[in-house]
């Protein structure tokens, strides 16, 4: 005598249909479980990058240049060997990110192994800017490797 499960299997597509489908569903569920951590890591990287940028912006806003400097990548720190020279470079060439009045995060991307984060900034004069931050991971921590700053179609 057939069980209810066997009767259902025959109805769906024969006696072997249910076990095959169950196996397929198990494989798909397993693939989904493996895929979730990859997505979670990507989201974690995005959040970590935003935290680095926000921490540096807040440090600049509060004139804590040592902390702002700590978020710069080693290559930037070699170019500007102390926080004072780094702060001077940012204040002269990137005034909008040196003392912004507001900022908001836009799209995040990944290119050539680096993370790119779009940030919308309003400077002290009320002008709007778009900053594209590039970040890379060094010893497990994201650091800022560069900033492309654009206002009204012009770039700085």
N, C-alpha and C positions, 0 to 999 in steps of 0.2 A: 504494500500500500504506500502511496506517495504522500509525503508531507505537504503542508500548505506551501512551504518554500519551493519544493520541487514543482508543484502545480503552477505557481507563479512564474517560475523559471521557464517552463514550457510555454506559457502564455506569452511571455516577453519575447521569446525567440528560440526556444528549444531548451533542452535540459542543461546544456553547457553554457548558455548565454549568460546566466546570472553569475557563475563563478568568473567568467572572463570579464564581465563588466565590473564585478567587485575588484578584480585584480587591477583593471585599468584605473578605477577610481582610487585605489590604494596608491598606485604609482603617481597619479596626478596629485593626490594629497601630499605625498612625499616630496614631489618636485616643488609644490607650493611652500612647504615648510623650509626647504633648502633655499628658496628664492627670497623669503622674508628677511633673513638676516642681511643679505646683500643690500636690499632696499633700506633696511634700518641703518646700516653702516653709511650709506650714501646720505640719508637724511641727517644722521649724526654729524657727518662731516660738514654739511651745509650749516647746521646750527652752530657747530664749533667755529666755523669761519665767521659767521655773523657776530658771535660773542667776541672774537678777537678784534674785529673792526670796531664794534661798539665800545669795547674797553679802551681801544686806542683813542677813539673820538672823545670819549669822556675824560680820558687823561689829558688830552690837549685842551679841552674846555676848562679843566680845573688847573691848568698850568703845571701838571705833574709830568714833566718831560722825561724823567727817568722811566716812568711806567710806559709812556707812549713809545719810547725808544725800545723797550723790551719786546714789543710786538713786531719790530722790524726784523726781516730775514737777515741771516748772517752776511750775505753779500752787501746789503744796505749798511749794516753796521761796520763793515770794512771800509766802505766809502766815507762814512761819517762816524769816526771812532769814539765819539762821545755824544751824550744826549743834547748838549748845548748846540753843537754844530748841526745835528739832525733837526732840532727844533727850529733853528734859523733857516735851514733849507726849506722846511715845510711852510714856515710862515711867509717866506718870500715867494715860493713857487706854487704853493697849494693853500693859499689863505682860506679858501672855502672850507677845507677840512681842518684847518688849524683852530678856528673858533666858529664852528657852525652854530646857527640858532636853532636849526632843526634838521633831522635826517630820517629817512625811511628806507627800508630795504626793498629792493626790486628782485629781479630774476637772479638765479644762481646757475652757473654753468661750469662745465669742466672741459678744459682744452689742454692738450699736450701734457697731461699729468698735473696741471695746475688748476686750482679752483678759481673761478672768476665770479665776483659778487657785484651786482649793480646796487648803487646807493644813491638815493635822491637827496640832495643837500640844499639847504637855504643858508646863504652866508649872512653876515651881519648887516650888509647893505640891502638885504631882501632879494638878492638875485638867486635864481635857481640854477643848480648844477647837477650833472650826472657824473658820478665817480665810478669807474670800473676798477675794483680792487683785484689784484691777482695775489693768490696765496699758495704756498706750498708747505708740505709737512717736513719738519726737521725734528728728528729725535722724538717723534710722536706728537709734536705740537705744531699747529698751523701758525705760520708767520707771514707777514705782508711782504711780498716781493716787489710790489710796484703799484702805482695808481695812475690811471689815465683820467684826466679831469676835463669835462667838456661843458661849455655854456653857450647856448644859442648858436650851435654849429661850429664854434671855434674850439680849439683844443689847447690845453696848457700842458 
